Amino acid sequence: MRPRGDISQAELDLSNKMRLLWEQHVAWTRMTIISMVEGLADVDLVTKRLLRNPEDFKDALIPYYGVEKASMFAKLLTEHLVIAAQLVDAALHHNSEEVAILEKKWYANADEIAEYLNSINPYWSEEEFREMLHVHLMLTECEAIARIDREFAKDIALYDRIELQALEMSDAMTSGIVRQFPNRF
């Protein structure tokens, strides 16, 4: 895709990269949920691929924030994914006490991610990212529950919403980077 007249090729490239990473984040999360819930033989391989996503984000952020800051984001995002898998497992085993504990931990991690993003980029609003991440978690949890309950039409409809919401997060990240480093775009 060639850039419009009002954005540079560098901005378009960054946008495409961020969109790809967020699309992969939600797609591999979905595939992991399905593999876990359905007891598929590929669950370990799918989970391993999902856990590559934070490293891919790290690689994309290093040119702007350096290894240390990009690695911290990858660490927080990895925690987000690990908690999500634990949450699905607890739900599968009907362990409502563990589900409640993990939900609190998951939302606290989202708050930590939002706070961290704002600390490295003033154009990434902590409040806006917290809200986007909370919506992301709520939708993902509903998606997993729908899959567990075998409500497949609802599961698919939720994924459509998750995908659109992930693109919003992607665009917010791109916009923040472009605003913080305008001389690079």
Rosetta blueprint (number, residue, H / E / L):
1 M L
2 R L
3 P L
4 R L
5 G L
6 D L
7 I L
8 S L
9 Q H
10 A H
11 E H
12 L H
13 D H
14 L H
15 S H
16 N H
17 K H
18 M H
19 R H
20 L H
21 L H
22 W H
23 E H
24 Q H
25 H H
26 V H
27 A H
28 W H
29 T H
30 R H
31 M H
32 T H
33 I H
34 I H
35 S H
36 M H
37 V H
38 E H
39 G L
40 L L
41 A L
42 D L
43 V H
44 D H
45 L H
46 V H
47 T H
48 K H
49 R H
50 L H
51 L L
52 R L
53 N H
54 P H
55 E H
56 D H
57 F H
58 K H
59 D H
60 A H
61 L H
62 I H
63 P H
64 Y H
65 Y H
66 G H
67 V H
68 E H
69 K H
70 A H
71 S H
72 M H
73 F H
74 A H
75 K H
76 L H
77 L H
78 T H
79 E H
80 H H
81 L H
82 V H
83 I H
84 A H
85 A H
86 Q H
87 L H
88 V H
89 D H
90 A H
91 A H
92 L H
93 H L
94 H L
95 N L
96 S H
97 E H
98 E H
99 V H
100 A H
101 I H
102 L H
103 E H
104 K H
105 K H
106 W H
107 Y H
108 A H
109 N H
110 A H
111 D H
112 E H
113 I H
114 A H
115 E H
116 Y H
117 L H
118 N H
119 S H
120 I H
121 N L
122 P L
123 Y L
124 W L
125 S L
126 E H
127 E H
128 E H
129 F H
130 R H
131 E H
132 M H
133 L H
134 H H
135 V H
136 H H
137 L H
138 M H
139 L H
140 T H
141 E H
142 C H
143 E H
144 A H
145 I H
146 A H
147 R H
148 I H
149 D L
150 R L
151 E L
152 F H
153 A H
154 K H
155 D H
156 I H
157 A H
158 L H
159 Y H
160 D H
161 R H
162 I H
163 E H
164 L H
165 Q H
166 A H
167 L H
168 E H
169 M H
170 S H
171 D H
172 A H
173 M H
174 T H
175 S H
176 G H
177 I H
178 V H
179 R H
180 Q H
181 F L
182 P H
183 N H
184 R H
185 F L
